[in-house]
């Protein structure tokens, strides 16, 4: 049915196959655009296409299939760009999960009741982002432990967003001052 539908509209497709770590994965990327996108642009300015990624994964003889859909500002000719954007998005997700697991042992969490697991995951993500903003060149695990032991450091981490803003404001002021000084020197 999907193939018959594609024959009637503008579309681009790419297939990607991966093997490794005991699994085989095949991803089919499809990007479609309307022949006349006036209706799209009236309701959704900037919308040029719809994307679909069909993933088939085989691990130890067990096969699973997943389909994901995307709205995009890419037209059907940009299937390669769409493929790259989807892969980059998942790479960010994987890296975030890895950081959370290494720093907070998230995979070992036994909290499963109600919304508790989601709430704790959100708190961990906020904590990870705050710890990453700290400019010290020490690992996230060390920063997390230090924040637990040292209340002064914990306050610094919690206010790190303010420090980032203040630092960027100071930098802008000094750049403006430097430009004003250099323009006065040239006159």
C-alpha positions in Angstrom: 0.0 0.0 0.0 2.8 2.4 0.9 4.6 1.7 -2.4 1.4 2.4 -4.4 0.9 5.7 -2.5 4.5 6.7 -3.3 4.0 6.3 -7.1 1.5 9.2 -7.1 3.6 11.8 -5.2 7.1 13.3 -5.3 9.4 11.3 -3.1 13.0 10.3 -2.5 14.2 7.1 -0.8 17.4 5.8 0.6 18.3 2.5 2.3 21.0 2.1 4.9 22.2 -1.3 6.3 24.3 -1.8 9.4 25.9 -4.9 11.0 27.6 -5.1 14.3 27.4 -6.0 17.9 25.4 -9.1 17.0 22.7 -7.3 15.2 21.6 -6.4 11.6 19.7 -3.3 11.0 18.1 -2.0 7.8 16.6 1.5 7.7 14.5 2.8 4.8 14.3 6.6 4.7 11.5 8.1 2.7 10.9 11.8 2.2 7.7 13.0 0.4 6.6 16.4 -0.9 3.3 17.5 -2.3 3.2 18.3 -6.0 1.4 21.5 -5.1 2.4 22.6 -1.6 0.0 25.6 -1.4 -2.1 23.9 1.2 1.0 23.1 3.2 2.3 26.6 3.2 -1.0 28.2 4.1 -1.4 26.1 7.2 2.2 25.4 8.1 4.7 28.0 6.8 8.0 26.3 6.0 6.7 22.8 5.8 7.9 21.2 2.6 7.8 17.5 3.3 7.0 14.5 5.5 9.5 11.9 6.4 9.2 8.3 7.3 11.9 5.9 8.6 11.2 2.2 8.6 13.7 0.3 10.7 14.0 -3.5 10.6 16.3 -5.0 13.2 17.4 -8.6 13.7 19.1 -9.6 17.0 19.9 -13.2 17.7 17.3 -14.3 15.1 14.5 -12.1 16.5 13.2 -9.5 14.1 11.5 -6.3 15.1 10.1 -3.4 13.0 9.6 0.2 13.9 8.2 3.1 11.9 8.8 6.8 12.8 7.3 9.8 11.1 8.7 13.4 10.8 7.6 16.8 9.6 10.3 18.7 7.9 11.3 21.8 5.9 13.2 19.6 3.5 11.8 18.7 0.1 11.9 15.2 -1.4 15.2 15.9 -3.2 17.0 16.2 0.2 16.7 12.6 1.3 20.4 12.3 2.0 20.2 15.4 4.3 17.0 14.0 6.0 18.8 10.7 6.6 21.8 12.5 8.1 19.5 14.7 10.4 17.7 11.6 11.7 20.9 9.8 12.4 22.3 12.9 14.2 19.2 13.2 16.3 19.5 9.5 17.4 23.2 10.0 18.1 22.4 12.8 20.5 19.8 10.6 22.2 22.2 7.7 22.5 25.0 10.0 23.9 22.6 11.5 26.4 21.5 8.1 27.6 25.1 6.9 27.8 26.1 10.0 29.9 23.1 9.5 32.2 23.9 5.8 32.6 27.6 6.4 33.4 27.1 9.4 35.6 23.9 8.4 37.4 23.7 4.6 37.0 20.3 5.2 35.4 19.9 1.7 34.0 20.2 0.4 37.6 17.3 2.5 38.9 14.6 0.4 40.4 12.0 3.1 40.7 9.0 2.0 38.7 5.9 3.3 40.5 3.6 5.9 39.0 5.3 8.8 37.3 8.4 8.5 39.6 10.7 7.0 36.9 9.9 9.8 34.5 10.3 12.5 37.2 13.6 11.1 38.2 14.8 10.9 34.6 13.9 14.6 34.1 15.7 15.6 37.3 18.8 13.6 36.2 18.8 15.3 32.8 18.6 18.7 34.4 21.4 17.8 36.8 23.5 16.5 33.9 23.0 19.7 32.0 23.9 21.9 35.0 27.1 19.8 35.7 28.1 20.0 32.0 28.0 23.9 32.3 30.6 23.9 35.0 33.8 24.9 33.3 36.1 22.8 35.6 38.0 20.0 33.8 36.8 17.1 35.9 34.4 14.3 35.0 30.7 14.4 35.5 30.8 11.7 38.2 33.3 13.6 40.2 31.3 16.8 39.8 28.2 15.0 41.0 29.9 13.5 44.0 31.5 16.9 44.8 28.1 18.6 44.7 26.8 16.0 47.1 29.7 16.6 49.6 30.3 20.4 49.2 27.2 22.7 49.6 29.2 25.7 48.3 30.0 23.9 45.1 26.4 22.7 44.8 25.2 26.3 44.9 27.8 27.2 42.2 26.5 24.5 40.0 22.9 25.4 40.6 23.7 29.0 39.7 25.9 28.1 36.8 23.2 29.2 34.3 23.4 32.7 35.9 27.2 32.6 35.7 27.1 31.7 32.0 24.8 34.7 31.3 26.9 37.0 33.4 30.1 35.9 31.7 28.6 36.4 28.2 27.4 39.9 29.3 30.8 40.8 30.7 32.4 39.6 27.4 30.0 41.7 25.3 30.8 44.8 27.5 34.5 44.3 27.2 34.2 43.8 23.4 32.1 46.9 23.1 34.6 48.8 25.3 37.5 47.5 23.2 35.8 48.5 20.0 35.1 52.0 21.4 38.7 52.3 22.4 40.1 51.2 19.1 37.7 53.5 17.2 38.9 56.5 19.4 42.6 55.5 18.8 42.1 55.6 15.0 40.6 59.0 15.0 
